Amino acid sequence: MTVRHMRLTVGLFFLCAGTTLLALRLFVPGAMAQLFDPTRMLLGAFLALVFAGLNLVKWYAGWLAYQEATTPVRRPLQPDSAATRDSGPNPAFDFSEPTDKPPNP
């Protein structure tokens, strides 16, 4: 497992933990107040969401860097090796003087 995958996993874990803590704080405030300090739970939820955001941003930046590194790029001013080569010159683009014309005096 690479670092990018670990960042995604940790980011998703903190996102789930933060949203769960906020949901419990908002939907079941009485039960949470009996078990835990509501202020600490709210701060913990926000801290978990901040950690989730940081890890997901780092994962996304790493994913973009990986995508850029794997994109094949041709060096500038180099001939394209995949281009097809013509077998000879195109007669429609022949700008030389015709040989059957008499020279000008």
N, C-alpha and C positions, 0 to 999 in steps of 0.2 A: 504494500500500500504506500503510495507516494505522499509527499507532504500536502499536495493539492487535495487529495482525497481526505486526508485527516482534517484539513481546515474545513472542508465541506461538512464532514461528519460532526466536528465540534461545533461549527456554526449552527447546524440544524438542531443539535442537542440543546444548545443554549436558547435557541429560538423557541423550541417546545417547552423548555423549563420556564422561560420568562412569560410566555403566553398562558401556561397553566397557572402560574402564581398570580398573574393578573386576573384570570378568570375566576379563580377561587376567591380572590379579594373582592371582586365585584359581585359575584353571584351568590356566594355563601359567606357574607361578612361575619355573621354571628358565630359560626363554628370556627372560623379562622381566628376570631378574637379570643375565643376560649383556649385555643391551642397555642397560638403564637402571637407575638406583638405585631399588630397590623402595620405599623410604620416600618418595621424592619422587613416585613414581607414585601411591602411596596418598594422599598429601596433595593431589595434583593431581586425583585422582578425587573426593575429598570436596569440594574447592573447586568443581569443576564441578557437583556435585550441589547445592551451596548456591546457586550462580548460577542453576541451573535452577529451584530452588524459588522464589527471589526473582522471577525473570521470570514464572514461571507464576502466582504470587500476584498480581503487578501486572496481568497480563493478565486474570485472573479478576475482579479488582476493577474494572478498566476495562470489562469485559463487563457486569458487574452495573450499573454506572453508565449505560452505554449503554442497557441494557434498561429501566431506570427512566426515563430521559429520553424514550424513545420510547413509553412507555405513555401513552395519552390519559387525562387526568384532568380532571374537571369541577371548577370552582371551588366551594367550599362555599357553601351557601345560594343557589345559582343554579338556576333552573328547568331541567329536563332538556329540551333541544331535541328529543330523539328520542322523547319520550313522546307517545303519541297523545292527542288532545284529544277529549273527549266532545262530541256535538252539542248536548246540553241537560242539564238536571238530571234525575237519576234519580228517578222518582216513588216508589220504595220508600223513599226517604230524605226524604220531605216531612214535616216536623214542624210545619207551620203548622196552625192550627185550621181545621177544616172550616167552610165557609160555610153549610151546610144545617142546622146545629145552632142552636137558639134561644139567645140570650144568657142568662146566669145573672142572676136578680134580686138 
